[in-house]
Amino acid sequence: MSKAQLDGPRQIDLYASHEPIHVRQVPGFFSQLRLALRWGGFALLLALPWLSWNGEPLLRLDLPARHFQVFGFTFFPQDFMLVSWLLIIGAFALFTFTNWLGRVWCGYVCFQSVWFSLFMDLERWVEGSRNKRIRLAKASWTGEKVRLRALKWLLWTLLAGATALSIMGLFVPIDALLAGLATWSLTGWTVFWLGFFAVVTFLMGGILREQACLYMCPYARFQSAMFDPDTLIVSYDAARGEPRSAKKRAAEGAGDCVDCSLCVQVCPTGIDIRNGLQYECISCAQCIDACDTVMDKLEKPRGLIRYTTEHDLAGKPSKTFRPRLIGYAAVLLAMISTVAIATANRVPLELQVLRDRGSLYGRVTTDAGALRIENVYTVRVVNKDRAPRTVTLAVTGLPELTIDGPQTLELAGQEVRTEIIRLLAPPPAAPNQELRFTLTDTADAALRVARESRFLAPGQTP
């Protein structure tokens, strides 16, 4: 078979019913690696709601309180810019590793591919090997088939439920969640989200499986924009494997491929890697393990299917360090460094100042008969740290300015305080003056935040 035939167009019936994929299990390095990663990832998800850091949850997204615990740091909605940067970093990390190692994200750590592999593991444990599962799928509904399917769906439901509980445990305390579940005292919204995560996990992992990767995930569609001839991909060496022969002792001139179809049987997306690079391939390397097993039995060199590059297959030298990869990596490292420095040097105080919208200004006469102009402000102070702090509030920008309101605040850990501040000053020369509010930690003067506002006086138009 020529390479043109291998890489040529394929005819696909878009209206054909979906044929379930029964994946065969084979031993090998990549199979064992994926097995360890998926069950290790599931164990980590189960443990994550229980882990703590200095007495606080290691990861807690407390939406009602509007603060988020992430590895010892407390973030508030005002820190949303950091979240934006983390998303951008994630995108560039995806670009970098895809250009370098192909679709390793999809094959090894993507939530969808990891979880539908977990569901397949349970299916294999209940229904047996690939051939047994195929026979069971074609068999009529006997008592044995009902028993096996009921047991499989029960295990799938338990897996989906454990996943939903662990995800919800990142938003609410896991012990309170389990206690509420045991006593049937959960709130309506908690029950809704538990059911939502469980149903979505069951559908995506047990029912849709590879279809979510093929038809719902956009990554498969634009991955080629990040590939180049030196990107590491799972490929079949057609020059070595063709023409195929189904005999162990093939005639002279035959390739190493014996057309055993094991590479197809182990593929979780059901493709034939011998047809060339396809968007359905998630680079899980199951076909590599299957082919290496056959080559070992035939006493032939491994690597008929292997991680390689287009340049390597064409007999050209491959380059690890190339301009696009270096550019991606440089931008990624620069962004990681910037965000790390910004997070480490983040001032654990937040100050917001809002003028009273109900009245532009007021006139006040002192006991001595002097006229003072009054402006009212709502000041919101946030202590982002877990430790209590004492802070002072100062306002500058006008001569003889006085503050009517608390100027020293005792803040508990992670406290959000709102105060009403009245500023009094003699009638200024201009109707609109700039003010500067400064919040300073009394124990460390270097920890301070400042915000600007305006002081309005007679003559200022709305």
DOMIMAR-675413 format. One record per residue (C-alpha): residue in one letter; x, y negated, z; residue number from 1. Coordinates in pm, whole numbers, plus 50000, padded with zeros to 5 digits. Layout:
+------+-------+-------+-------+------+
| resn |     x |     y |     z | resi |
+------+-------+-------+-------+------+
|    A |     X |     Y |     Z |  NUM |
...
+------+-------+-------+-------+------+
! end
This chain:
+------+-------+-------+-------+------+
| resn |     x |     y |     z | resi |
+------+-------+-------+-------+------+
|    M | 50000 | 50000 | 50000 |    1 |
|    S | 50146 | 49663 | 49901 |    2 |
|    K | 50173 | 49363 | 50129 |    3 |
|    A | 49922 | 49181 | 49909 |    4 |
|    Q | 49673 | 49454 | 49984 |    5 |
|    L | 49752 | 49436 | 50354 |    6 |
|    D | 49709 | 49061 | 50378 |    7 |
|    G | 49435 | 49029 | 50117 |    8 |
|    P | 49079 | 48912 | 50180 |    9 |
|    R | 48839 | 49135 | 50370 |   10 |
|    Q | 48469 | 49169 | 50308 |   11 |
|    I | 48260 | 49116 | 50620 |   12 |
|    D | 47887 | 49160 | 50653 |   13 |
|    L | 47775 | 48870 | 50871 |   14 |
|    Y | 47438 | 49033 | 50932 |   15 |
|    A | 47569 | 49373 | 51041 |   16 |
|    S | 47472 | 49480 | 51393 |   17 |
|    H | 47747 | 49477 | 51652 |   18 |
|    E | 47931 | 49805 | 51694 |   19 |
|    P | 48052 | 49855 | 52053 |   20 |
|    I | 48428 | 49894 | 52089 |   21 |
|    H | 48545 | 50191 | 52295 |   22 |
|    V | 48907 | 50119 | 52382 |   23 |
|    R | 49147 | 50408 | 52425 |   24 |
|    Q | 49390 | 50400 | 52715 |   25 |
|    V | 49757 | 50462 | 52645 |   26 |
|    P | 50061 | 50446 | 52873 |   27 |
|    G | 50328 | 50186 | 52819 |   28 |
|    F | 50496 | 49878 | 52957 |   29 |
|    F | 50248 | 49622 | 52827 |   30 |
|    S | 49946 | 49831 | 52929 |   31 |
|    Q | 50078 | 49862 | 53283 |   32 |
|    L | 50165 | 49492 | 53292 |   33 |
|    R | 49813 | 49391 | 53192 |   34 |
|    L | 49666 | 49638 | 53441 |   35 |
|    A | 49871 | 49488 | 53724 |   36 |
|    L | 49792 | 49131 | 53619 |   37 |
|    R | 49416 | 49178 | 53593 |   38 |
|    W | 49370 | 49362 | 53921 |   39 |
|    G | 49624 | 49138 | 54091 |   40 |
|    G | 49436 | 48834 | 53961 |   41 |
|    F | 49108 | 48973 | 54088 |   42 |
|    A | 49264 | 49039 | 54431 |   43 |
|    L | 49398 | 48682 | 54435 |   44 |
|    L | 49052 | 48543 | 54356 |   45 |
|    L | 48905 | 48748 | 54642 |   46 |
|    A | 49173 | 48625 | 54883 |   47 |
|    L | 49179 | 48260 | 54775 |   48 |
|    P | 48873 | 48143 | 54977 |   49 |
|    W | 49030 | 48290 | 55294 |   50 |
|    L | 49377 | 48137 | 55259 |   51 |
|    S | 49468 | 47826 | 55458 |   52 |
|    W | 49747 | 47568 | 55473 |   53 |
|    N | 49823 | 47401 | 55808 |   54 |
|    G | 49479 | 47489 | 55935 |   55 |
|    E | 49300 | 47362 | 55623 |   56 |
|    P | 49172 | 47568 | 55326 |   57 |
|    L | 49436 | 47625 | 55063 |   58 |
|    L | 49183 | 47540 | 54792 |   59 |
|    R | 48846 | 47385 | 54872 |   60 |
|    L | 48633 | 47175 | 54638 |   61 |
|    D | 48395 | 47012 | 54886 |   62 |
|    L | 48149 | 46835 | 54659 |   63 |
|    P | 47907 | 46704 | 54928 |   64 |
|    A | 48194 | 46548 | 55126 |   65 |
|    R | 48362 | 46438 | 54801 |   66 |
|    H | 48709 | 46548 | 54890 |   67 |
|    F | 48917 | 46835 | 54760 |   68 |
|    Q | 49186 | 47035 | 54938 |   69 |
|    V | 49454 | 47156 | 54697 |   70 |
|    F | 49766 | 47323 | 54838 |   71 |
|    G | 49797 | 47091 | 55135 |   72 |
|    F | 49694 | 46774 | 54951 |   73 |
|    T | 49358 | 46602 | 54995 |   74 |
|    F | 49214 | 46434 | 54689 |   75 |
|    F | 48914 | 46201 | 54662 |   76 |
|    P | 48709 | 46086 | 54362 |   77 |
|    Q | 48941 | 45786 | 54341 |   78 |
|    D | 49218 | 46030 | 54245 |   79 |
|    F | 49031 | 46150 | 53938 |   80 |
|    M | 49308 | 46010 | 53718 |   81 |
|    L | 49534 | 46286 | 53853 |   82 |
|    V | 49277 | 46544 | 53741 |   83 |
|    S | 49284 | 46392 | 53393 |   84 |
|    W | 49660 | 46421 | 53389 |   85 |
|    L | 49642 | 46784 | 53504 |   86 |
|    L | 49406 | 46864 | 53216 |   87 |
|    I | 49644 | 46696 | 52970 |   88 |
|    I | 49935 | 46891 | 53121 |   89 |
|    G | 49735 | 47212 | 53082 |   90 |
|    A | 49672 | 47133 | 52716 |   91 |
|    F | 50039 | 47064 | 52644 |   92 |
|    A | 50140 | 47377 | 52835 |   93 |
|    L | 49907 | 47572 | 52610 |   94 |
|    F | 50061 | 47407 | 52302 |   95 |
|    T | 50415 | 47478 | 52423 |   96 |
|    F | 50370 | 47843 | 52515 |   97 |
|    T | 50156 | 47915 | 52209 |   98 |
|    N | 50421 | 47774 | 51977 |   99 |
|    W | 50685 | 47976 | 52160 |  100 |
|    L | 50515 | 48304 | 52259 |  101 |
|    G | 50193 | 48310 | 52058 |  102 |
|    R | 49866 | 48392 | 52232 |  103 |
|    V | 50010 | 48521 | 52559 |  104 |
|    W | 49745 | 48317 | 52743 |  105 |
|    C | 49467 | 48517 | 52577 |  106 |
|    G | 49635 | 48852 | 52620 |  107 |
|    Y | 49741 | 48830 | 52982 |  108 |
|    V | 49585 | 48553 | 53191 |  109 |
|    C | 49269 | 48424 | 53022 |  110 |
|    F | 48973 | 48467 | 53258 |  111 |
|    Q | 48757 | 48619 | 52984 |  112 |
|    S | 49004 | 48878 | 52856 |  113 |
|    V | 49113 | 48970 | 53209 |  114 |
|    W | 48758 | 49017 | 53333 |  115 |
|    F | 48624 | 49215 | 53038 |  116 |
|    S | 48926 | 49443 | 53084 |  117 |
|    L | 48820 | 49491 | 53447 |  118 |
|    F | 48473 | 49588 | 53330 |  119 |
|    M | 48628 | 49830 | 53079 |  120 |
|    D | 48836 | 49987 | 53357 |  121 |
|    L | 48523 | 50057 | 53558 |  122 |
|    E | 48349 | 50192 | 53248 |  123 |
|    R | 48641 | 50426 | 53180 |  124 |
|    W | 48641 | 50543 | 53542 |  125 |
|    V | 48270 | 50630 | 53529 |  126 |
|    E | 48220 | 50759 | 53174 |  127 |
|    G | 48559 | 50908 | 53101 |  128 |
|    S | 48791 | 50891 | 52802 |  129 |
|    R | 48722 | 50717 | 52474 |  130 |
|    N | 48583 | 51029 | 52304 |  131 |
|    K | 48351 | 51098 | 52598 |  132 |
|    R | 48224 | 50740 | 52593 |  133 |
|    I | 48155 | 50758 | 52218 |  134 |
|    R | 47963 | 51084 | 52260 |  135 |
|    L | 47770 | 50941 | 52556 |  136 |
|    A | 47674 | 50630 | 52355 |  137 |
|    K | 47536 | 50846 | 52072 |  138 |
|    A | 47362 | 51095 | 52301 |  139 |
|    S | 46992 | 51077 | 52383 |  140 |
|    W | 46878 | 50951 | 52721 |  141 |
|    T | 46917 | 51253 | 52944 |  142 |
|    G | 46934 | 51256 | 53323 |  143 |
|    E | 47316 | 51265 | 53309 |  144 |
|    K | 47332 | 50963 | 53081 |  145 |
|    V | 47093 | 50769 | 53304 |  146 |
|    R | 47302 | 50858 | 53609 |  147 |
|    L | 47631 | 50751 | 53449 |  148 |
|    R | 47489 | 50429 | 53307 |  149 |
|    A | 47321 | 50342 | 53639 |  150 |
|    L | 47648 | 50399 | 53827 |  151 |
|    K | 47840 | 50188 | 53573 |  152 |
|    W | 47594 | 49901 | 53589 |  153 |
|    L | 47595 | 49918 | 53969 |  154 |
|    L | 47975 | 49884 | 53974 |  155 |
|    W | 47955 | 49604 | 53718 |  156 |
|    T | 47700 | 49426 | 53936 |  157 |
|    L | 47924 | 49461 | 54243 |  158 |
|    L | 48220 | 49325 | 54045 |  159 |
|    A | 48013 | 49032 | 53917 |  160 |
|    G | 47876 | 48966 | 54267 |  161 |
|    A | 48223 | 48972 | 54426 |  162 |
|    T | 48345 | 48732 | 54158 |  163 |
|    A | 48050 | 48496 | 54218 |  164 |
|    L | 48105 | 48502 | 54598 |  165 |
|    S | 48475 | 48425 | 54557 |  166 |
|    I | 48406 | 48135 | 54320 |  167 |
|    M | 48141 | 47993 | 54553 |  168 |
|    G | 48386 | 48038 | 54841 |  169 |
|    L | 48597 | 47765 | 54682 |  170 |
|    F | 48308 | 47517 | 54723 |  171 |
|    V | 48163 | 47620 | 55061 |  172 |
|    P | 48324 | 47798 | 55361 |  173 |
|    I | 48333 | 48166 | 55277 |  174 |
|    D | 48249 | 48281 | 55631 |  175 |
|    A | 47937 | 48062 | 55638 |  176 |
|    L | 47847 | 48186 | 55290 |  177 |
|    L | 47869 | 48552 | 55393 |  178 |
|    A | 47680 | 48483 | 55717 |  179 |
|    G | 47402 | 48309 | 55525 |  180 |
|    L | 47389 | 48594 | 55277 |  181 |
|    A | 47363 | 48851 | 55557 |  182 |
|    T | 47079 | 48662 | 55729 |  183 |
|    W | 46900 | 48553 | 55408 |  184 |
|    S | 46936 | 48189 | 55510 |  185 |
|    L | 47116 | 48044 | 55208 |  186 |
|    T | 46988 | 47723 | 55053 |  187 |
|    G | 46812 | 47730 | 54719 |  188 |
|    W | 47099 | 47567 | 54533 |  189 |
|    T | 47351 | 47811 | 54683 |  190 |
|    V | 47140 | 48105 | 54572 |  191 |
|    F | 47104 | 47951 | 54225 |  192 |
|    W | 47479 | 47907 | 54174 |  193 |
|    L | 47559 | 48249 | 54317 |  194 |
|    G | 47315 | 48401 | 54070 |  195 |
|    F | 47447 | 48185 | 53787 |  196 |
|    F | 47810 | 48288 | 53837 |  197 |
|    A | 47713 | 48654 | 53882 |  198 |
|    V | 47495 | 48666 | 53570 |  199 |
|    V | 47751 | 48483 | 53355 |  200 |
|    T | 48030 | 48714 | 53476 |  201 |
|    F | 47817 | 49022 | 53405 |  202 |
|    L | 47721 | 48902 | 53057 |  203 |
|    M | 48065 | 48780 | 52955 |  204 |
|    G | 48260 | 49073 | 53099 |  205 |
|    G | 48023 | 49363 | 53059 |  206 |
|    I | 47801 | 49280 | 52760 |  207 |
|    L | 47967 | 49024 | 52532 |  208 |
|    R | 48328 | 49121 | 52600 |  209 |
|    E | 48540 | 49059 | 52291 |  210 |
|    Q | 48252 | 48878 | 52118 |  211 |
|    A | 48308 | 48582 | 52348 |  212 |
|    C | 48669 | 48567 | 52227 |  213 |
|    L | 48574 | 48604 | 51861 |  214 |
|    Y | 48269 | 48378 | 51837 |  215 |
|    M | 48258 | 48149 | 52141 |  216 |
|    C | 48618 | 48057 | 52219 |  217 |
|    P | 48753 | 47769 | 52005 |  218 |
|    Y | 49114 | 47856 | 52084 |  219 |
|    A | 49120 | 48140 | 51831 |  220 |
|    R | 49020 | 47896 | 51558 |  221 |
|    F | 49287 | 47631 | 51605 |  222 |
|    Q | 49576 | 47847 | 51726 |  223 |
|    S | 49727 | 47855 | 51378 |  224 |
|    A | 49791 | 47481 | 51403 |  225 |
|    M | 50041 | 47555 | 51680 |  226 |
|    F | 50211 | 47851 | 51510 |  227 |
|    D | 50520 | 47834 | 51294 |  228 |
|    P | 50731 | 48108 | 51128 |  229 |
|    D | 50938 | 48141 | 51449 |  230 |
|    T | 50640 | 48192 | 51684 |  231 |
|    L | 50644 | 48527 | 51860 |  232 |
|    I | 50349 | 48736 | 51741 |  233 |
|    V | 50241 | 49101 | 51746 |  234 |
|    S | 50308 | 49231 | 51395 |  235 |
|    Y | 50325 | 49550 | 51195 |  236 |
|    D | 50646 | 49602 | 50996 |  237 |
|    A | 50496 | 49686 | 50657 |  238 |
|    A | 50838 | 49716 | 50493 |  239 |
|    R | 50920 | 50001 | 50730 |  240 |
|    G | 50577 | 50158 | 50766 |  241 |
|    E | 50452 | 50169 | 50404 |  242 |
|    P | 50361 | 50379 | 50221 |  243 |
|    R | 50183 | 50568 | 50495 |  244 |
|    S | 50191 | 50942 | 50532 |  245 |
|    A | 49974 | 51157 | 50758 |  246 |
|    K | 50243 | 51422 | 50787 |  247 |
|    K | 50518 | 51439 | 51046 |  248 |
|    R | 50768 | 51550 | 50781 |  249 |
|    A | 50665 | 51313 | 50504 |  250 |
|    A | 50797 | 51323 | 50153 |  251 |
|    E | 51100 | 51122 | 50063 |  252 |
|    G | 51023 | 50752 | 50033 |  253 |
|    A | 50726 | 50760 | 50272 |  254 |
|    G | 50710 | 50502 | 50550 |  255 |
|    D | 50715 | 50564 | 50923 |  256 |
|    C | 50341 | 50499 | 50972 |  257 |
|    V | 50152 | 50829 | 50994 |  258 |
|    D | 49810 | 50659 | 50978 |  259 |
|    C | 49707 | 50795 | 51319 |  260 |
|    S | 49486 | 50485 | 51382 |  261 |
|    L | 49586 | 50474 | 51751 |  262 |
|    C | 49671 | 50106 | 51707 |  263 |
|    V | 49306 | 50047 | 51615 |  264 |
|    Q | 49166 | 50266 | 51890 |  265 |
|    V | 49350 | 50076 | 52167 |  266 |
|    C | 49270 | 49726 | 52038 |  267 |
|    P | 49020 | 49545 | 52266 |  268 |
|    T | 48894 | 49337 | 51972 |  269 |
|    G | 48877 | 49632 | 51730 |  270 |
|    I | 49113 | 49505 | 51460 |  271 |
|    D | 49375 | 49688 | 51255 |  272 |
|    I | 49704 | 49509 | 51314 |  273 |
|    R | 49838 | 49666 | 50995 |  274 |
|    N | 49622 | 49422 | 50799 |  275 |
|    G | 49848 | 49137 | 50906 |  276 |
|    L | 49807 | 48850 | 51152 |  277 |
|    Q | 49438 | 48789 | 51230 |  278 |
|    Y | 49266 | 48533 | 51448 |  279 |
|    E | 49099 | 48815 | 51643 |  280 |
|    C | 49437 | 48933 | 51778 |  281 |
|    I | 49483 | 48824 | 52140 |  282 |
|    S | 49848 | 48945 | 52161 |  283 |
|    C | 49773 | 49198 | 52435 |  284 |
|    A | 50036 | 49437 | 52285 |  285 |
|    Q | 49823 | 49746 | 52343 |  286 |
|    C | 49899 | 49849 | 51984 |  287 |
|    I | 50272 | 49822 | 52056 |  288 |
|    D | 50245 | 50075 | 52339 |  289 |
|    A | 50031 | 50308 | 52126 |  290 |
|    C | 50267 | 50295 | 51828 |  291 |
|    D | 50580 | 50337 | 52042 |  292 |
|    T | 50425 | 50650 | 52196 |  293 |
|    V | 50372 | 50798 | 51849 |  294 |
|    M | 50722 | 50702 | 51735 |  295 |
|    D | 50868 | 50873 | 52041 |  296 |
|    K | 50683 | 51195 | 51956 |  297 |
|    L | 50802 | 51176 | 51596 |  298 |
|    E | 51159 | 51102 | 51711 |  299 |
|    K | 51162 | 50776 | 51516 |  300 |
|    P | 51281 | 50433 | 51632 |  301 |
|    R | 51034 | 50221 | 51825 |  302 |
|    G | 50922 | 49883 | 51696 |  303 |
|    L | 50707 | 49967 | 51396 |  304 |
|    I | 50460 | 49737 | 51570 |  305 |
|    R | 50637 | 49486 | 51791 |  306 |
|    Y | 50661 | 49132 | 51914 |  307 |
|    T | 50844 | 48954 | 51635 |  308 |
|    T | 50832 | 48649 | 51410 |  309 |
|    E | 50744 | 48590 | 51046 |  310 |
|    H | 51106 | 48500 | 50975 |  311 |
|    D | 51225 | 48823 | 51134 |  312 |
|    L | 50984 | 49031 | 50926 |  313 |
|    A | 51108 | 48856 | 50613 |  314 |
|    G | 51468 | 48934 | 50705 |  315 |
|    K | 51551 | 48575 | 50797 |  316 |
|    P | 51705 | 48456 | 51125 |  317 |
|    S | 51459 | 48326 | 51384 |  318 |
|    K | 51515 | 48007 | 51580 |  319 |
|    T | 51416 | 47989 | 51945 |  320 |
|    F | 51485 | 47618 | 51979 |  321 |
|    R | 51319 | 47419 | 51702 |  322 |
|    P | 51199 | 47058 | 51683 |  323 |
|    R | 50830 | 47120 | 51749 |  324 |
|    L | 50893 | 47346 | 52051 |  325 |
|    I | 51151 | 47107 | 52192 |  326 |
|    G | 50909 | 46817 | 52147 |  327 |
|    Y | 50623 | 47002 | 52319 |  328 |
|    A | 50850 | 47109 | 52606 |  329 |
|    A | 50997 | 46761 | 52651 |  330 |
|    V | 50655 | 46597 | 52670 |  331 |
|    L | 50532 | 46869 | 52906 |  332 |
|    L | 50827 | 46830 | 53144 |  333 |
|    A | 50796 | 46452 | 53137 |  334 |
|    M | 50426 | 46467 | 53229 |  335 |
|    I | 50483 | 46725 | 53503 |  336 |
|    S | 50761 | 46513 | 53651 |  337 |
|    T | 50550 | 46198 | 53637 |  338 |
|    V | 50251 | 46358 | 53804 |  339 |
|    A | 50469 | 46527 | 54067 |  340 |
|    I | 50637 | 46196 | 54155 |  341 |
|    A | 50303 | 46013 | 54161 |  342 |
|    T | 50152 | 46280 | 54388 |  343 |
|    A | 50450 | 46286 | 54623 |  344 |
|    N | 50455 | 45906 | 54651 |  345 |
|    R | 50079 | 45866 | 54669 |  346 |
|    V | 49972 | 45621 | 54939 |  347 |
|    P | 49729 | 45809 | 55166 |  348 |
|    L | 49507 | 45501 | 55194 |  349 |
|    E | 49232 | 45371 | 54969 |  350 |
|    L | 49074 | 45025 | 54976 |  351 |
|    Q | 48769 | 44904 | 54788 |  352 |
|    V | 48630 | 44550 | 54810 |  353 |
|    L | 48286 | 44452 | 54680 |  354 |
|    R | 48137 | 44105 | 54705 |  355 |
|    D | 47780 | 44068 | 54830 |  356 |
|    R | 47563 | 44050 | 54518 |  357 |
|    G | 47262 | 43910 | 54706 |  358 |
|    S | 47422 | 43569 | 54773 |  359 |
|    L | 47710 | 43395 | 54601 |  360 |
|    Y | 47806 | 43192 | 54908 |  361 |
|    G | 47665 | 43034 | 55217 |  362 |
|    R | 47718 | 42708 | 55413 |  363 |
|    V | 47805 | 42730 | 55783 |  364 |
|    T | 47853 | 42439 | 56026 |  365 |
|    T | 48092 | 42504 | 56314 |  366 |
|    D | 48038 | 42384 | 56671 |  367 |
|    A | 48269 | 42095 | 56594 |  368 |
|    G | 48049 | 41995 | 56301 |  369 |
|    A | 48292 | 42105 | 56028 |  370 |
|    L | 48152 | 42259 | 55709 |  371 |
|    R | 48263 | 42608 | 55618 |  372 |
|    I | 48188 | 42813 | 55308 |  373 |
|    E | 48098 | 43174 | 55376 |  374 |
|    N | 48144 | 43476 | 55147 |  375 |
|    V | 48039 | 43828 | 55246 |  376 |
|    Y | 48221 | 44145 | 55135 |  377 |
|    T | 48169 | 44518 | 55175 |  378 |
|    V | 48505 | 44680 | 55248 |  379 |
|    R | 48543 | 45056 | 55209 |  380 |
|    V | 48852 | 45218 | 55364 |  381 |
|    V | 48958 | 45580 | 55310 |  382 |
|    N | 49220 | 45775 | 55505 |  383 |
|    K | 49329 | 46049 | 55265 |  384 |
|    D | 49556 | 46215 | 55519 |  385 |
|    R | 49455 | 46475 | 55778 |  386 |
|    A | 49630 | 46280 | 56055 |  387 |
|    P | 49456 | 45981 | 56222 |  388 |
|    R | 49580 | 45633 | 56134 |  389 |
|    T | 49556 | 45281 | 56266 |  390 |
|    V | 49540 | 45019 | 55993 |  391 |
|    T | 49511 | 44642 | 55979 |  392 |
|    L | 49318 | 44437 | 55725 |  393 |
|    A | 49449 | 44100 | 55612 |  394 |
|    V | 49316 | 43848 | 55356 |  395 |
|    T | 49522 | 43577 | 55190 |  396 |
|    G | 49462 | 43320 | 54920 |  397 |
|    L | 49299 | 43020 | 55095 |  398 |
|    P | 49422 | 42783 | 55367 |  399 |
|    E | 49249 | 42800 | 55705 |  400 |
|    L | 49075 | 43123 | 55606 |  401 |
|    T | 48919 | 43312 | 55895 |  402 |
|    I | 48786 | 43667 | 55907 |  403 |
|    D | 48466 | 43752 | 56085 |  404 |
|    G | 48475 | 44129 | 56121 |  405 |
|    P | 48708 | 44411 | 56234 |  406 |
|    Q | 49069 | 44358 | 56136 |  407 |
|    T | 49214 | 44665 | 56307 |  408 |
|    L | 49059 | 45002 | 56229 |  409 |
|    E | 49114 | 45338 | 56399 |  410 |
|    L | 49063 | 45599 | 56126 |  411 |
|    A | 49028 | 45969 | 56193 |  412 |
|    G | 49178 | 46221 | 55951 |  413 |
|    Q | 49008 | 46206 | 55610 |  414 |
|    E | 48762 | 45944 | 55737 |  415 |
|    V | 48576 | 45711 | 55506 |  416 |
|    R | 48479 | 45384 | 55677 |  417 |
|    T | 48260 | 45102 | 55541 |  418 |
|    E | 48266 | 44758 | 55707 |  419 |
|    I | 48097 | 44423 | 55637 |  420 |
|    I | 48347 | 44134 | 55638 |  421 |
|    R | 48256 | 43762 | 55643 |  422 |
|    L | 48518 | 43516 | 55523 |  423 |
|    L | 48496 | 43150 | 55625 |  424 |
|    A | 48702 | 42869 | 55474 |  425 |
|    P | 48678 | 42491 | 55424 |  426 |
|    P | 48530 | 42394 | 55084 |  427 |
|    P | 48811 | 42477 | 54840 |  428 |
|    A | 48922 | 42248 | 54562 |  429 |
|    A | 48802 | 42491 | 54295 |  430 |
|    P | 48472 | 42679 | 54299 |  431 |
|    N | 48641 | 43012 | 54221 |  432 |
|    Q | 48949 | 43117 | 54418 |  433 |
|    E | 49147 | 43439 | 54405 |  434 |
|    L | 49181 | 43643 | 54725 |  435 |
|    R | 49403 | 43934 | 54813 |  436 |
|    F | 49289 | 44201 | 55060 |  437 |
|    T | 49573 | 44407 | 55207 |  438 |
|    L | 49541 | 44724 | 55416 |  439 |
|    T | 49855 | 44820 | 55610 |  440 |
|    D | 49940 | 45119 | 55829 |  441 |
|    T | 50052 | 44985 | 56167 |  442 |
|    A | 50296 | 45274 | 56216 |  443 |
|    D | 50457 | 45236 | 55874 |  444 |
|    A | 50442 | 44897 | 55704 |  445 |
|    A | 50553 | 45053 | 55376 |  446 |
|    L | 50217 | 45230 | 55351 |  447 |
|    R | 49988 | 44961 | 55218 |  448 |
|    V | 49731 | 44907 | 54948 |  449 |
|    A | 49598 | 44579 | 54811 |  450 |
|    R | 49294 | 44473 | 54612 |  451 |
|    E | 49197 | 44141 | 54458 |  452 |
|    S | 48860 | 43967 | 54478 |  453 |
|    R | 48712 | 43618 | 54437 |  454 |
|    F | 48594 | 43352 | 54681 |  455 |
|    L | 48302 | 43145 | 54547 |  456 |
|    A | 48213 | 42797 | 54661 |  457 |
|    P | 47961 | 42523 | 54562 |  458 |
|    G | 47977 | 42443 | 54194 |  459 |
|    Q | 48031 | 42804 | 54089 |  460 |
|    T | 47772 | 42917 | 53835 |  461 |
|    P | 47635 | 43272 | 53852 |  462 |
+------+-------+-------+-------+------+
! end
